[in-house]
Amino acid sequence: STSDKMHPLKAGITKAGMVSFIVSMCIALPTTLFPVKLLHRAKLISTLQKEQISCRIGCFCSRWLMRVIPFARVKVMKNDEGSSDSKEEKPEPTIWVCNHTSMLDIFFLLAKDKKLRGKNKRPIKIIYWKDLEKNPVTKVLFTMSGFIPVEMEDNGNGNANTYNKSSFKALLKSVKKAFDDGFE
């Protein structure tokens, strides 16, 4: 129907916002993550510190750069057991897995990190599809943050995924280690 189509001006603004976001991420993330990489290589910070700092940088960049996308509105809902800003002293471990309807879903999660997890939060690890590393910007962020890849075949939108069994075993080991290290 014609009511489902976006007005040409709004479509143009949306495209410009998307291009601005992508260009901004291509510049901001590598530039801000580079000093962290140097500190880690010089053994001035540990791997855990590198991952936590890199994730904070990713959250910060995502929060600010998502503002250039006109349709980027995400509402954080509260559940019956409490809210996203719960005051619990030791938050329960959580695994975040994105369904990757686009490459932006992880950036939306990172942008809404504070609202999703509140102020008293554990460090985060995100499980992602390894093929997202084909993009050099996401590869830098994901590997620097210590996010956990899973290998699977691209079976097309809406079809069941086929996982590499050895990768899935490595995924489970990485998740267990992340929980042991105090990650969410």
C-alpha positions in Angstrom: 0.0 0.0 0.0 1.1 3.6 -0.5 0.8 4.4 3.2 3.7 2.0 3.9 6.1 4.0 1.7 8.3 6.6 3.3 8.0 10.2 2.1 11.0 11.0 -0.3 12.3 13.7 1.9 12.2 11.5 5.0 13.8 8.7 3.0 16.6 11.1 1.9 17.2 12.3 5.5 17.2 8.7 6.7 19.8 7.7 4.1 21.9 10.7 5.0 21.7 9.8 8.6 22.7 6.2 7.9 25.7 7.3 5.8 26.7 9.8 8.5 26.5 7.1 11.1 28.6 4.7 9.1 31.3 7.3 8.2 31.4 8.5 11.8 31.8 5.0 13.2 34.5 4.3 10.6 36.4 7.3 12.0 35.5 7.4 15.7 35.9 3.8 16.7 39.3 3.0 15.3 40.6 6.4 16.5 39.4 6.0 20.0 40.3 2.3 20.3 43.9 2.8 19.0 45.4 4.2 22.3 43.8 1.3 24.2 45.4 -1.1 21.8 48.8 0.6 22.3 48.5 0.5 26.1 47.6 -3.2 26.0 50.5 -4.0 23.6 52.9 -2.1 26.0 51.5 -4.3 28.8 50.4 -1.2 30.7 46.8 -2.6 30.9 45.6 -6.2 31.2 43.4 -7.9 28.6 40.4 -7.6 30.9 41.0 -3.8 31.3 41.4 -3.5 27.5 38.1 -5.3 26.9 36.3 -3.2 29.5 37.7 0.1 28.3 37.0 -0.9 24.6 33.4 -1.8 25.4 32.9 1.5 27.2 34.3 3.3 24.2 31.9 1.3 22.0 29.0 2.2 24.2 29.9 5.9 24.2 30.4 6.1 20.4 27.2 4.2 19.8 25.2 6.5 22.1 26.4 9.6 20.5 26.5 8.4 16.9 23.0 6.8 17.0 21.6 10.4 17.4 22.3 11.0 13.7 19.8 8.3 12.6 16.4 9.9 12.5 14.5 6.7 13.2 16.8 5.4 15.9 14.4 5.3 18.8 14.6 2.5 21.3 12.4 2.3 24.3 13.6 0.3 27.3 10.8 -1.6 29.0 10.7 -2.6 32.7 9.8 -6.1 33.8 7.8 -7.3 36.8 10.9 -8.4 38.8 12.4 -4.9 38.9 13.6 -2.4 36.4 16.6 -2.0 34.2 18.0 0.4 36.9 17.7 -2.1 39.7 19.7 -1.4 42.9 20.7 -5.1 43.4 24.3 -5.3 44.8 25.4 -8.2 42.7 23.5 -8.4 39.4 22.7 -11.8 37.9 24.8 -12.9 34.9 23.2 -12.3 31.5 24.0 -13.3 28.0 23.1 -10.8 25.2 22.6 -12.4 21.8 21.5 -10.3 18.8 19.5 -11.8 16.0 21.4 -9.6 13.5 18.5 -8.4 11.4 21.0 -5.7 10.6 24.6 -4.8 11.6 23.2 -2.0 13.7 21.5 -4.2 16.4 24.7 -4.5 18.4 25.2 -0.7 18.2 21.6 -0.2 19.4 22.3 -2.5 22.4 25.6 -0.6 23.2 23.9 2.7 22.8 21.2 1.7 25.3 23.6 0.0 27.7 23.0 2.3 30.7 19.2 2.0 30.4 19.3 -1.7 29.8 21.6 -2.6 32.7 21.4 0.3 35.1 24.2 1.9 37.0 25.3 -1.1 39.1 26.3 -3.4 36.2 28.8 -6.1 35.5 31.0 -5.9 32.4 29.4 -7.1 29.2 30.2 -9.7 26.5 28.0 -10.0 23.4 27.8 -13.1 21.2 27.9 -12.2 17.5 28.0 -13.9 14.1 31.7 -14.2 13.1 31.0 -13.1 9.6 30.4 -9.6 11.0 34.2 -9.4 11.3 34.3 -8.9 7.5 33.6 -5.3 8.3 36.9 -3.9 9.6 35.2 -1.4 12.0 33.0 -4.0 13.7 36.0 -6.4 13.8 38.1 -3.8 15.7 35.3 -3.1 18.2 34.2 -6.8 18.7 37.8 -8.2 19.1 39.0 -5.3 21.3 36.0 -5.7 23.5 36.4 -9.4 23.8 33.0 -10.2 22.4 32.4 -13.9 21.6 32.0 -15.0 18.0 30.0 -17.9 16.8 30.5 -19.4 13.3 27.5 -20.4 11.3 26.4 -20.5 7.7 24.4 -17.7 6.2 21.2 -19.6 5.4 19.3 -16.5 4.4 16.8 -14.4 6.2 14.2 -16.4 8.2 15.9 -19.8 7.7 17.4 -21.9 10.4 21.1 -21.5 11.0 23.7 -24.2 10.7 26.4 -23.9 13.3 30.0 -25.1 13.1 30.1 -27.6 16.0 33.7 -26.9 17.0 32.9 -23.2 17.0 29.9 -23.9 19.2 32.0 -25.7 21.7 34.5 -22.8 21.7 31.5 -20.5 22.2 30.4 -22.4 25.3 33.9 -22.4 26.8 34.2 -18.6 26.1 30.8 -18.0 27.8 31.8 -20.0 30.8 35.1 -18.1 31.1 33.3 -14.8 30.7 31.0 -15.7 33.6 34.0 -16.8 35.7 35.7 -13.5 34.9 32.6 -11.6 36.1 31.2 -10.6 32.7 27.6 -10.3 32.0 
